[in-house]
Amino acid sequence: MLDQQREVYKEEARELLSELEDSLLELEESPEDSELVAKVFRAMHTIKGSGAMFGFDDIAAFTHEVETVFDLVRNGEISVTKKLISLSLEARDHIRSLLEGNDIDLTKGAALVKSFQALVPSKTPAVEETPRTLPAENLSANSEAAATYRIRLHLVENIIFTGTRPDALLRELSELGACKVVAHTHEVPLLADINPENCYTHWDIVLTSTRGVNSIKDVFIFVEDDAELKIDLIDDGLSSDDELDYKRIGEILLDRGDISKEELEAILSQNKPIGQKLIDAKKVPQEKIDAALNEQEMVRAARQQRQAQDSASSVRVPAERLDLLVNMVGELVTVQARLSQAAASRDDSDLMAIAEEVERLTGELRDNSLNMRMLPIGTTFSKFKRLVRDLSGELGKKIELKTVGAETEIDKTVIEKLNDPLVHLIRNSLDHGIEMPEVRRQAGKPETGTVLLSAAHSGDSVEITIEDDGKGLDREAILAKGIEKGLISADAHLSDDEVFNLIFAAGFSTAKVVTGVSGRGVGMDVVKRAIEALRGSIAIDSRAGKGSVITIRIPLTLAIIESLLVSIDGDAYALPLSIIEECVELTAMDITNAHGRNLINVRGQIVPYISLREEFGIFDAPPTIQQVVITHHNHIRVGFVVDQVIGQHQSVIKTLGRMCKDVQCVSGATILGDGNVALILDSNQLAKKAEQMAE
């Protein structure tokens, strides 16, 4: 049970650390934003408190130092500076390493603790050193507005199951100042009825502290939805020394709501002392129990209803289960296709009706299961704010990252594999694209460069663009480097797109100096391979002095795709439907008019094509009229010649085995309705061959 709770804590802590990084970066831009300060403090407080509950004492101890500083920021005693933000970001990274248990640098952690302690004003430790058990009468008369609070805490019975330790809450509360605690145990059942895992006790606490009511509320930040908590200020600490008298016992009980005014007056009319009267009449315990139970029942019912609604709308599910579900849905799609084909071949109207209903339900199940794996791409975008901040400082440049379309959703598997290519591209934009501040100023540009990262849906794909307002690509330098490396001939006449695509060659770099950021020619070729492995494409557009735009187009999901089935020599193949523009006929006359070149005239536009028969080594005579499937690849139209176009097909992608890992021009396979296997063609590799043949 504890191991499971520790894993839940680690998962929630990762989310909090991600939010913390975003909040710190926003706070650097808006240092006066009190909401952001509070958000950072709450994140630190939650990480610390939950860490202590689940045995992550090292995290709790370290985070306490950071939390102390941000508590002072929240109270206006310390201002937000760039140094504080930098230290906090380093602290965030250290907490992450403590959480994961990898690459823990204890020396760095100790240095960070000293740095944060150095930010704390000298007067603050004096408050923290106040003994937690100090009696109220021993408080110094010079204490700064040591206010006294009445706190009534009633936790739900099953609070232990959430990982909360009541003793830890009381211990943390006592650290705020002098406090006295009274535990009420009258709700504890008989031994035969007791559940040792339930909490039957509630508490009345009197606390004298200089820290303020917000610090008290922060102690209970983890249990505010599972507790009846009431905090009342009973002395503001500003009364004069001669005002020593306080309310009588009866007045205090009446003020607390433990007894009614009528009952108090009835008891006072008797001749016995007030304390004995209350005990003999048994009014206070019974009334207190009834009121507490009624209030607890109403609050618990309302909160249980809210919790049930929250559970119904949001359930945390391990990613492995979602992957298994999608795989099973993929198998169901295949079986459904076989059922539809069998129903069509038997000419049975009843079976056909069932097949159509199964097809409808399978389609809805497929869409919903795939949507469950969809995540907003903003979860990846937010990571790059830290990258831009750190790298711009390292390069001595002023750079601002803007994001658009962070809510665009994409399959989590695609997001995970997209992270590294985007890091390479953004680093290149910062290093090669954005100029130094003085250079930008001389060119009439703002000193602060801008990198725009945007995403938008485009059919069944997502289009991601990285745009900067830097100096753009140096066409002549790229061309010269391409000739030097033997990638092109010296007399070649290339378009801008063809020149810019040279930077994707392995080992290509125009940097004159190798730095820690770039210059070794490793990166852009890796980026292109990674994008193509996702069945995507990448294109570059650049204008000298204006900047560059890199456009990436990738499918929404890698599990199931809409495809076009084609036939070659009786075998079926599949092409992604998203890249297909149209299908046209290829006759013997068209081949003759091309004079031996693989080109076809489509309404006045010359389109290069590749014969898949020739590519796959099929030398039987082709049909008299073949079909050319026209696709778009990096803004270029490329055709694939097939025997016949079969039609649209929903393809569940199956990876090829290890023995087929080096097979060219094939990216996977799918199972057809009749049980046969169709290979999924790699359009990127095929398009490259078509372009080379057209040169």
C-alpha positions as CSV (number, residue, x, y, z in Angstrom):
1,M,0.0,0.0,0.0
2,L,2.8,2.4,1.0
3,D,4.8,1.6,-2.2
4,Q,1.7,2.4,-4.3
5,Q,1.2,5.7,-2.5
6,R,4.9,6.6,-3.0
7,E,4.5,6.0,-6.7
8,V,1.5,8.2,-6.8
9,Y,3.4,10.9,-4.9
10,K,6.3,10.6,-7.4
11,E,3.9,11.0,-10.3
12,E,2.2,14.0,-8.7
13,A,5.6,15.5,-7.8
14,R,6.7,15.3,-11.4
15,E,3.6,17.3,-12.5
16,L,4.2,19.8,-9.7
17,L,7.9,20.3,-10.7
18,S,6.8,20.9,-14.3
19,E,4.2,23.5,-13.2
20,L,6.8,25.0,-10.8
21,E,9.3,25.5,-13.7
22,D,6.6,27.3,-15.7
23,S,5.6,29.4,-12.8
24,L,9.2,30.5,-12.0
25,L,9.8,31.5,-15.6
26,E,6.6,33.5,-15.6
27,L,7.5,35.0,-12.3
28,E,10.8,36.2,-13.8
29,E,8.9,38.2,-16.3
30,S,6.3,39.4,-13.8
31,P,8.1,39.7,-10.4
32,E,5.3,41.7,-8.8
33,D,2.6,39.1,-9.5
34,S,1.5,37.9,-6.1
35,E,-0.6,35.1,-7.6
36,L,2.5,33.6,-9.2
37,V,4.4,33.9,-5.9
38,A,1.6,32.1,-4.1
39,K,1.5,29.4,-6.8
40,V,5.3,28.7,-6.4
41,F,4.9,28.6,-2.6
42,R,2.0,26.2,-2.8
43,A,3.9,23.9,-5.1
44,M,7.0,23.9,-2.8
45,H,4.7,23.4,0.2
46,T,2.9,20.5,-1.4
47,I,6.1,18.8,-2.5
48,K,7.6,19.2,1.0
49,G,4.5,18.1,3.0
50,S,3.7,15.1,0.9
51,G,7.3,14.1,0.7
52,A,7.5,14.0,4.5
53,M,4.4,11.9,4.7
54,F,5.6,9.2,2.3
55,G,9.2,8.9,3.5
56,F,11.0,11.3,1.1
57,D,12.7,13.1,4.0
58,D,15.6,14.4,1.9
59,I,13.2,16.1,-0.5
60,A,11.2,17.5,2.5
61,A,14.3,18.9,4.2
62,F,15.7,20.5,1.1
63,T,12.4,21.9,-0.1
64,H,11.8,23.5,3.3
65,E,14.7,25.8,2.7
66,V,13.3,27.0,-0.6
67,E,9.8,27.3,0.9
68,T,11.1,29.5,3.7
69,V,12.4,32.0,1.2
70,F,9.2,32.1,-0.8
71,D,7.2,32.5,2.4
72,L,9.2,35.7,3.0
73,V,8.6,36.7,-0.6
74,R,4.9,36.2,-0.1
75,N,5.0,38.4,3.0
76,G,6.8,41.1,1.2
77,E,10.1,40.8,3.1
78,I,12.1,39.6,0.1
79,S,11.8,40.8,-3.5
80,V,11.9,38.5,-6.6
81,T,15.2,38.8,-8.4
82,K,16.9,37.1,-11.3
83,K,19.3,35.5,-8.8
84,L,16.4,34.1,-6.8
85,I,14.7,32.7,-10.0
86,S,18.0,31.1,-11.1
87,L,18.6,29.5,-7.7
88,S,15.0,28.3,-7.6
89,L,15.3,26.6,-11.0
90,E,18.5,24.9,-9.9
91,A,16.6,23.8,-6.7
92,R,13.8,22.4,-8.9
93,D,16.3,20.4,-10.9
94,H,17.9,19.1,-7.6
95,I,14.5,18.1,-6.3
96,R,13.9,16.2,-9.5
97,S,17.1,14.3,-9.1
98,L,16.3,13.4,-5.5
99,L,12.9,12.2,-6.7
100,E,14.3,10.0,-9.4
101,G,17.3,8.9,-7.4
102,N,19.7,9.4,-10.3
103,D,22.8,11.6,-10.5
104,I,22.3,13.1,-7.0
105,D,25.0,15.7,-6.3
106,L,24.9,16.2,-2.5
107,T,27.6,18.9,-2.7
108,K,25.4,20.9,-5.1
109,G,22.4,20.4,-2.8
110,A,24.3,21.7,0.2
111,A,25.6,24.7,-1.7
112,L,22.0,25.5,-2.8
113,V,20.8,25.3,0.8
114,K,23.5,27.8,1.9
115,S,22.6,30.1,-1.0
116,F,18.9,30.1,0.1
117,Q,19.8,30.6,3.7
118,A,21.9,33.6,2.8
119,L,18.8,35.2,1.3
120,V,16.9,35.0,4.6
121,P,17.1,38.3,6.7
122,S,18.9,37.8,10.0
123,K,15.7,38.5,12.1
124,T,13.8,35.6,10.6
125,P,15.8,32.7,12.2
126,A,15.1,34.2,15.6
127,V,11.4,33.6,15.0
128,E,12.0,30.0,13.8
129,E,14.2,29.2,16.8
130,T,11.3,29.9,19.2
131,P,10.8,26.6,21.1
132,R,7.6,25.0,19.9
133,T,6.5,24.0,23.5
134,L,7.1,27.5,24.9
135,P,4.2,28.4,27.3
136,A,2.1,31.3,26.3
137,E,3.0,33.2,29.5
138,N,6.7,33.0,28.5
139,L,6.3,34.8,25.2
140,S,8.5,37.9,25.0
141,A,6.7,41.2,25.4
142,N,8.7,42.4,22.3
143,S,7.2,39.7,20.0
144,E,6.0,41.3,16.8
145,A,2.2,41.2,16.9
146,A,2.1,37.6,18.2
147,A,-1.6,37.0,17.5
148,T,-3.5,34.1,19.1
149,Y,-5.8,31.9,17.1
150,R,-8.4,29.2,18.0
151,I,-8.2,26.3,15.5
152,R,-10.8,23.5,15.4
153,L,-9.7,20.5,13.3
154,H,-12.0,17.5,12.5
155,L,-10.6,15.1,10.0
156,V,-12.7,12.5,8.1
157,E,-12.4,9.0,9.5
158,N,-10.6,7.6,6.4
159,I,-8.0,10.3,6.3
160,I,-5.2,7.8,6.9
161,F,-5.9,6.1,3.6
162,T,-5.0,9.3,1.7
163,G,-1.5,9.2,3.2
164,T,-2.1,12.1,5.7
165,R,-0.6,11.8,9.2
166,P,-2.4,13.9,11.7
167,D,0.6,14.0,14.1
168,A,2.7,15.5,11.2
169,L,0.0,18.3,10.8
170,L,0.1,19.1,14.5
171,R,3.9,19.0,14.6
172,E,4.1,21.4,11.6
173,L,1.5,23.7,13.3
174,S,3.6,23.8,16.5
175,E,6.6,25.1,14.5
176,L,4.7,28.3,13.9
177,G,4.8,29.4,17.6
178,A,3.6,28.5,21.1
179,C,0.6,26.2,20.9
180,K,-1.5,24.0,23.2
181,V,-3.5,21.1,21.9
182,V,-6.5,19.3,23.4
183,A,-7.6,16.0,21.8
184,H,-11.2,15.1,21.9
185,T,-11.6,11.3,22.0
186,H,-15.3,10.9,22.9
187,E,-16.0,9.6,19.3
188,V,-13.7,6.7,19.7
189,P,-15.8,3.6,19.6
190,L,-15.6,0.5,21.9
191,L,-12.6,-1.8,21.3
192,A,-14.8,-4.4,19.6
193,D,-16.1,-1.8,17.1
194,I,-12.9,0.2,16.4
195,N,-11.1,0.2,13.1
196,P,-7.4,0.8,13.8
197,E,-7.0,2.4,10.4
198,N,-9.6,5.1,11.0
199,C,-9.1,8.5,12.7
200,Y,-11.8,9.1,15.4
201,T,-10.0,12.0,17.2
202,H,-10.5,15.7,16.6
203,W,-8.6,18.6,18.1
204,D,-8.9,22.1,19.6
205,I,-5.7,24.1,19.3
206,V,-4.7,27.5,20.7
207,L,-1.7,29.0,18.8
208,T,0.2,32.2,19.4
209,S,2.3,33.1,16.4
210,T,3.7,36.0,14.4
211,R,3.4,34.2,11.1
212,G,-0.1,35.2,10.2
213,V,-3.3,33.2,9.2
214,N,-2.0,32.3,5.7
215,S,0.8,30.3,7.3
216,I,-1.7,28.4,9.4
217,K,-3.9,27.7,6.3
218,D,-0.8,26.4,4.4
219,V,-0.3,23.7,7.1
220,F,-3.7,22.2,6.2
221,I,-3.4,22.7,2.4
222,F,-3.3,18.9,1.8
223,V,-6.5,18.1,3.9
224,E,-8.7,21.1,3.2
225,D,-11.1,18.9,1.2
226,D,-11.1,16.1,3.8
227,A,-11.5,18.1,7.0
228,E,-13.7,20.5,9.0
229,L,-11.3,23.4,9.7
230,K,-12.2,26.6,11.5
231,I,-9.6,29.3,12.3
232,D,-10.7,32.2,14.5
233,L,-8.5,35.2,15.6
234,I,-9.2,35.6,19.4
235,D,-6.4,38.0,20.2
236,D,-4.6,40.3,17.7
237,G,-1.6,40.8,19.9
238,L,-2.1,44.6,19.9
239,S,-4.0,44.9,23.2
240,S,-2.4,47.1,26.0
241,D,-0.8,45.4,29.0
242,D,-3.7,46.4,31.3
243,E,-6.3,44.4,29.3
244,L,-5.4,41.1,31.0
245,D,-9.0,39.9,31.6
246,Y,-10.6,37.5,29.1
247,K,-13.9,35.8,28.6
248,R,-15.3,33.5,31.3
249,I,-15.6,29.7,30.7
250,G,-19.3,30.0,29.9
251,E,-18.7,32.8,27.4
252,I,-15.9,30.9,25.7
253,L,-18.2,27.8,25.3
254,L,-21.0,29.9,24.0
255,D,-18.6,31.6,21.5
256,R,-17.3,28.2,20.3
257,G,-20.9,27.0,19.8
258,D,-20.5,24.2,22.3
259,I,-23.6,25.3,24.3
260,S,-26.6,27.5,23.6
261,K,-27.5,30.7,25.3
262,E,-30.6,29.2,26.9
263,E,-28.7,26.3,28.3
264,L,-26.1,28.5,29.7
265,E,-28.6,30.7,31.4
266,A,-30.4,27.7,32.8
267,I,-27.2,26.3,34.2
268,L,-26.1,29.6,35.7
269,S,-29.4,29.8,37.6
270,Q,-28.3,26.9,39.7
271,N,-26.2,27.4,42.8
272,K,-23.3,25.0,41.9
273,P,-20.1,26.2,40.3
274,I,-20.3,26.6,36.6
275,G,-17.9,23.7,35.8
276,Q,-19.7,21.2,38.0
277,K,-23.1,22.3,36.6
278,L,-22.0,21.6,33.1
279,I,-20.7,18.2,34.0
280,D,-23.7,17.2,36.0
281,A,-26.1,18.4,33.3
282,K,-24.1,16.5,30.7
283,K,-25.1,19.3,28.3
284,V,-21.7,20.2,26.8
285,P,-20.5,16.7,25.7
286,Q,-23.8,15.6,24.3
287,E,-24.5,18.8,22.6
288,K,-21.0,19.0,21.2
289,I,-21.2,15.4,20.0
290,D,-24.6,15.9,18.3
291,A,-23.5,19.2,16.6
292,A,-20.2,17.7,15.5
293,L,-21.8,14.6,14.1
294,N,-24.5,16.5,12.3
295,E,-22.1,18.9,10.7
296,Q,-19.7,16.1,9.9
297,E,-22.4,14.1,8.2
298,M,-23.5,17.1,6.0
299,V,-20.0,18.2,5.1
300,R,-18.9,14.6,4.4
301,A,-22.0,13.9,2.2
302,A,-21.4,17.1,0.2
303,R,-17.7,16.4,-0.2
304,Q,-18.2,12.7,-1.0
305,Q,-20.6,13.8,-3.7
306,R,-18.0,16.2,-5.1
307,Q,-15.3,13.5,-4.9
308,A,-17.5,11.1,-6.8
309,Q,-18.1,13.7,-9.5
310,D,-14.3,14.4,-9.7
311,S,-13.6,10.7,-9.9
312,A,-16.1,10.2,-12.6
313,S,-14.6,13.0,-14.7
314,S,-10.9,12.3,-14.2
315,V,-9.2,9.0,-13.5
316,R,-5.5,8.4,-13.3
317,V,-4.6,5.4,-15.5
318,P,-1.1,4.0,-16.1
319,A,0.1,4.7,-19.7
320,E,0.8,0.9,-20.1
321,R,-3.0,0.2,-19.8
322,L,-3.9,2.8,-22.4
323,D,-1.3,1.3,-24.8
324,L,-2.7,-2.2,-24.2
325,L,-6.3,-0.9,-24.8
326,V,-5.2,0.8,-28.1
327,N,-3.5,-2.5,-29.2
328,M,-6.7,-4.4,-28.4
329,V,-8.8,-1.9,-30.3
330,G,-6.4,-2.3,-33.2
331,E,-7.0,-6.0,-33.2
332,L,-10.8,-5.4,-33.0
333,V,-10.6,-3.1,-36.1
334,T,-8.9,-5.9,-38.0
335,V,-11.6,-8.4,-36.9
336,Q,-14.3,-6.0,-37.8
337,A,-12.9,-5.6,-41.3
338,R,-12.9,-9.4,-41.8
339,L,-16.5,-9.5,-40.6
340,S,-17.6,-6.8,-43.0
341,Q,-15.9,-8.6,-45.9
342,A,-17.4,-11.9,-44.9
343,A,-20.9,-10.4,-44.7
344,A,-20.5,-8.7,-48.1
345,S,-19.4,-12.0,-49.8
346,R,-22.3,-14.0,-48.4
347,D,-25.0,-11.6,-49.5
348,D,-26.8,-12.0,-46.2
349,S,-28.8,-8.8,-45.3
350,D,-29.1,-9.8,-41.6
351,L,-25.4,-10.5,-41.3
352,M,-24.6,-7.3,-43.2
353,A,-26.7,-5.2,-40.8
354,I,-24.8,-6.7,-37.8
355,A,-21.5,-6.0,-39.6
356,E,-22.5,-2.4,-40.2
357,E,-23.5,-2.0,-36.5
358,V,-20.2,-3.5,-35.4
359,E,-18.3,-1.2,-37.8
360,R,-20.0,1.8,-36.2
361,L,-19.3,0.8,-32.7
362,T,-15.7,-0.2,-33.5
363,G,-15.2,3.2,-35.1
364,E,-16.5,5.1,-32.0
365,L,-14.4,2.8,-29.7
366,R,-11.3,3.4,-31.9
367,D,-11.8,7.2,-31.8
368,N,-12.4,7.4,-28.1
369,S,-9.5,5.1,-27.2
370,L,-7.1,7.1,-29.4
371,N,-8.4,10.3,-27.8
372,M,-7.5,9.0,-24.4
373,R,-3.9,8.9,-25.4
374,M,-4.0,12.5,-26.7
375,L,-2.2,15.2,-24.7
376,P,-1.9,18.9,-25.4
377,I,1.4,19.6,-27.0
378,G,1.8,22.5,-24.6
379,T,3.3,20.0,-22.1
380,T,6.3,19.8,-24.5
381,F,6.3,23.5,-25.4
382,S,6.5,24.5,-21.7
383,K,9.8,22.7,-21.3
384,F,11.5,24.9,-24.0
385,K,11.0,28.1,-22.0
386,R,13.7,26.9,-19.6
387,L,15.9,25.9,-22.5
388,V,15.6,29.3,-24.2
389,R,16.3,31.1,-20.9
390,D,19.4,29.2,-20.0
391,L,20.8,29.0,-23.6
392,S,20.2,32.7,-24.3
393,G,22.2,33.6,-21.1
394,E,25.0,31.2,-22.2
395,L,25.2,32.8,-25.7
396,G,24.9,36.4,-24.4
397,K,21.7,37.0,-26.4
398,K,18.3,38.4,-25.6
399,I,15.7,36.0,-26.8
400,E,12.0,35.6,-26.1
401,L,10.1,32.4,-26.8
402,K,6.4,32.7,-27.8
403,T,4.1,29.8,-28.2
404,V,0.8,29.4,-30.1
405,G,-1.6,26.5,-30.2
406,A,-0.3,24.8,-27.0
407,E,-3.8,23.3,-26.6
408,T,-3.3,21.3,-29.8
409,E,-3.6,17.6,-28.9
410,I,-1.4,14.8,-30.2
411,D,-0.7,11.2,-29.3
412,K,1.5,10.9,-26.2
413,T,3.8,8.5,-28.1
414,V,4.4,11.1,-30.8
415,I,5.0,13.8,-28.2
416,E,7.7,11.7,-26.5
417,K,9.5,11.1,-29.7
418,L,9.1,14.7,-30.9
419,N,11.0,16.2,-27.9
420,D,14.6,15.7,-29.1
421,P,14.1,16.9,-32.6
422,L,12.4,20.1,-31.4
423,V,15.3,20.7,-28.9
424,H,17.8,20.5,-31.8
425,L,15.8,22.9,-34.0
426,I,15.3,25.5,-31.2
427,R,19.0,25.3,-30.2
428,N,19.9,26.0,-33.9
429,S,17.5,28.9,-34.1
430,L,19.0,30.4,-30.9
431,D,22.7,29.8,-32.0
432,H,22.6,30.3,-35.8
433,G,19.4,32.3,-36.3
434,I,19.2,35.1,-33.6
435,E,21.9,37.7,-33.8
436,M,23.8,39.3,-30.9
437,P,22.0,42.4,-29.5
438,E,24.4,44.9,-31.0
439,V,24.2,43.3,-34.4
440,R,20.3,43.4,-34.3
441,R,20.4,47.0,-33.2
442,Q,22.6,48.0,-36.1
443,A,20.2,46.1,-38.5
444,G,17.3,48.2,-37.1
445,K,15.8,45.2,-35.2
446,P,14.8,45.1,-31.5
447,E,17.7,43.8,-29.3
448,T,15.5,41.0,-28.1
449,G,15.0,38.3,-30.7
450,T,11.8,36.2,-31.0
451,V,11.4,32.5,-31.5
452,L,7.7,31.5,-32.3
453,L,6.8,27.9,-31.6
454,S,3.3,27.1,-32.9
455,A,1.1,24.0,-33.5
456,A,-2.2,23.5,-35.3
457,H,-4.2,20.6,-36.6
458,S,-4.2,19.9,-40.3
459,G,-6.5,17.1,-41.3
460,D,-5.2,13.9,-39.5
461,S,-1.8,15.5,-38.9
462,V,-0.3,18.2,-36.8
463,E,1.7,21.0,-38.3
464,I,4.4,22.5,-36.0
465,T,6.4,25.6,-37.0
466,I,9.5,27.1,-35.5
467,E,9.9,30.7,-36.7
468,D,12.6,33.1,-35.7
469,D,13.3,36.7,-36.7
470,G,17.1,36.3,-37.0
471,K,19.4,36.6,-40.0
472,G,18.1,33.6,-42.0
473,L,20.1,30.9,-43.7
474,D,23.2,31.9,-45.7
475,R,22.4,30.4,-49.1
476,E,25.9,31.0,-50.5
477,A,27.6,29.5,-47.5
478,I,25.4,26.4,-47.6
479,L,25.9,26.1,-51.4
480,A,29.7,26.4,-51.0
481,K,29.8,23.8,-48.2
482,G,27.7,21.4,-50.3
483,I,30.1,21.7,-53.2
484,E,33.1,21.2,-50.8
485,K,31.6,18.1,-49.3
486,G,30.8,16.7,-52.8
487,L,27.0,16.8,-52.2
488,I,26.4,18.7,-55.4
489,S,28.4,19.6,-58.5
490,A,30.0,23.1,-58.8
491,D,27.8,23.9,-61.9
492,A,24.5,22.7,-60.3
493,H,21.6,25.1,-60.5
494,L,19.5,24.6,-57.4
495,S,16.3,26.3,-56.1
496,D,16.3,27.8,-52.6
497,D,14.4,24.7,-51.2
498,E,17.0,22.4,-52.6
499,V,19.9,24.4,-51.2
500,F,18.3,24.7,-47.8
501,N,17.7,20.9,-47.7
502,L,21.5,20.4,-47.9
503,I,21.7,21.2,-44.2
504,F,20.0,17.8,-43.5
505,A,23.0,15.9,-44.9
506,A,25.0,14.0,-42.3
507,G,27.9,16.0,-40.9
508,F,26.9,19.2,-42.6
509,S,27.8,22.4,-40.8
510,T,28.7,25.9,-41.8
511,A,29.8,27.0,-38.3
512,K,33.4,28.2,-38.3
513,V,33.9,27.7,-34.6
514,V,32.8,24.5,-32.7
515,T,31.0,25.5,-29.5
516,G,29.1,23.6,-26.8
517,V,25.9,24.4,-28.6
518,S,26.7,23.6,-32.2
519,G,29.3,23.4,-35.0
520,R,30.0,19.6,-35.1
521,G,27.5,18.8,-37.9
522,V,25.5,16.6,-35.6
523,G,21.9,17.4,-35.3
524,M,19.9,18.3,-38.4
525,D,20.4,14.9,-40.1
526,V,19.3,13.3,-36.8
527,V,16.3,15.6,-36.7
528,K,15.2,14.6,-40.2
529,R,15.6,10.9,-39.5
530,A,13.6,11.2,-36.3
531,I,10.7,13.1,-38.1
532,E,10.6,10.6,-40.9
533,A,10.5,7.8,-38.3
534,L,7.3,9.4,-37.2
535,R,6.0,9.2,-40.8
536,G,6.4,13.0,-40.9
537,S,8.1,15.6,-43.1
538,I,10.2,18.7,-42.5
539,A,10.6,21.7,-44.7
540,I,12.6,25.0,-44.4
541,D,11.8,28.5,-45.7
542,S,14.2,31.3,-45.1
543,R,14.8,34.9,-46.1
544,A,18.1,36.7,-45.6
545,G,18.0,39.2,-42.8
546,K,14.3,38.3,-42.0
547,G,14.6,34.9,-40.4
548,S,13.7,31.3,-41.0
549,V,10.6,29.1,-40.7
550,I,10.9,25.3,-40.2
551,T,7.7,23.4,-40.7
552,I,7.2,19.9,-39.4
553,R,4.1,17.8,-40.3
554,I,3.5,14.6,-38.4
555,P,0.5,12.3,-37.9
556,L,-1.7,12.6,-34.9
557,T,-1.2,9.0,-33.9
558,L,1.2,6.1,-34.7
559,A,-1.3,3.4,-33.9
560,I,-4.0,3.5,-36.6
561,I,-4.0,5.4,-39.9
562,E,-6.3,6.0,-42.8
563,S,-4.5,4.6,-45.9
564,L,-5.0,4.0,-49.6
565,L,-4.7,0.4,-50.6
566,V,-3.1,-0.3,-54.0
567,S,-2.2,-3.5,-55.8
568,I,1.1,-4.5,-57.5
569,D,1.3,-7.9,-59.2
570,G,-1.6,-9.2,-57.1
571,D,-0.1,-8.0,-53.8
572,A,-1.6,-5.3,-51.6
573,Y,0.3,-2.2,-50.3
574,A,-0.8,0.8,-48.3
575,L,0.1,4.5,-48.6
576,P,-0.8,7.1,-45.9
577,L,-4.0,8.8,-47.1
578,S,-2.9,12.2,-45.6
579,I,-0.1,12.7,-48.2
580,I,-2.2,11.7,-51.3
581,E,-3.6,14.4,-53.6
582,E,-5.1,12.4,-56.5
583,C,-4.8,9.4,-58.7
584,V,-4.3,9.6,-62.5
585,E,-3.9,7.0,-65.3
586,L,-0.6,6.2,-66.9
587,T,-0.9,5.0,-70.4
588,A,1.7,3.6,-72.9
589,M,1.4,7.0,-74.8
590,D,2.4,8.9,-71.6
591,I,5.5,6.7,-71.2
592,T,6.5,7.2,-74.8
593,N,6.1,11.0,-74.6
594,A,8.4,11.1,-71.5
595,H,11.3,9.8,-73.7
596,G,12.6,7.3,-71.1
597,R,12.3,9.6,-68.1
598,N,9.9,8.9,-65.2
599,L,7.8,12.0,-65.7
600,I,4.1,12.6,-66.3
601,N,2.2,15.7,-67.4
602,V,-0.7,16.3,-65.0
603,R,-2.7,19.2,-66.3
604,G,0.3,21.1,-67.5
605,Q,2.5,20.3,-64.5
606,I,5.4,17.9,-64.8
607,V,5.4,15.4,-61.9
608,P,8.3,12.9,-61.4
609,Y,7.2,9.3,-60.5
610,I,8.8,6.0,-59.5
611,S,7.5,2.6,-60.7
612,L,7.0,0.4,-57.7
613,R,7.2,-2.6,-60.0
614,E,10.8,-1.7,-60.9
615,E,11.5,-0.7,-57.3
616,F,10.4,-4.1,-56.0
617,G,12.1,-6.1,-58.8
618,I,8.8,-7.3,-60.4
619,F,9.6,-7.9,-64.1
620,D,6.3,-9.3,-65.3
621,A,4.4,-7.3,-67.9
622,P,2.4,-4.5,-66.3
623,P,-1.2,-3.8,-67.2
624,T,-1.9,-1.7,-70.2
625,I,-3.2,1.2,-68.1
626,Q,-1.5,1.7,-64.8
627,Q,-2.3,4.2,-62.0
628,V,-0.1,7.0,-60.7
629,V,-0.8,8.0,-57.0
630,I,0.2,11.7,-56.7
631,T,1.5,12.6,-53.3
632,H,3.0,15.8,-51.8
633,H,6.4,15.6,-50.1
634,N,8.2,18.8,-48.7
635,H,6.0,21.0,-51.0
636,I,7.0,18.8,-54.0
637,R,4.6,16.5,-55.9
638,V,5.8,13.0,-56.4
639,G,4.0,10.0,-58.1
640,F,4.0,6.3,-57.4
641,V,3.0,3.9,-60.2
642,V,0.9,1.0,-59.2
643,D,-1.2,-1.6,-61.1
644,Q,-4.5,-0.8,-59.5
645,V,-6.0,1.5,-56.8
646,I,-8.2,-0.6,-54.5
647,G,-9.6,2.0,-52.2
648,Q,-9.5,3.6,-48.7
649,H,-8.6,1.3,-45.7
650,Q,-8.2,1.8,-42.0
651,S,-4.8,0.3,-41.3
652,V,-3.7,-0.9,-37.9
653,I,0.1,-0.5,-38.0
654,K,2.2,-3.5,-37.1
655,T,5.9,-3.2,-36.8
656,L,8.2,-5.4,-38.8
657,G,10.4,-7.9,-37.0
658,R,14.1,-7.6,-36.5
659,M,14.9,-9.5,-39.6
660,C,13.2,-6.9,-41.7
661,K,14.6,-3.8,-39.9
662,D,16.9,-2.9,-42.8
663,V,14.3,-3.3,-45.5
664,Q,14.1,0.0,-47.5
665,C,10.9,1.8,-48.5
666,V,8.7,-0.1,-46.1
667,S,7.7,1.3,-42.7
668,G,5.3,-1.4,-41.4
669,A,2.5,-3.8,-42.2
670,T,-1.2,-4.1,-41.7
671,I,-3.6,-7.0,-41.7
672,L,-6.5,-6.9,-44.3
673,G,-10.0,-8.0,-43.9
674,D,-9.3,-11.4,-45.6
675,G,-6.4,-12.1,-43.3
676,N,-3.7,-11.2,-45.8
677,V,-0.8,-8.9,-44.9
678,A,-0.3,-5.6,-46.7
679,L,3.0,-3.7,-46.5
680,I,2.8,0.0,-45.5
681,L,5.1,1.9,-47.9
682,D,7.6,4.5,-46.6
683,S,6.6,7.5,-48.8
684,N,9.6,9.6,-47.6
685,Q,12.2,7.2,-48.9
686,L,10.3,6.5,-52.1
687,A,9.9,10.3,-52.7
688,K,13.6,10.8,-52.4
689,K,14.3,8.2,-55.1
690,A,11.7,9.8,-57.4
691,E,13.4,13.2,-56.9
692,Q,16.8,11.8,-57.6
693,M,15.6,10.1,-60.8
694,A,14.0,13.3,-62.0
695,E,17.3,15.3,-61.7
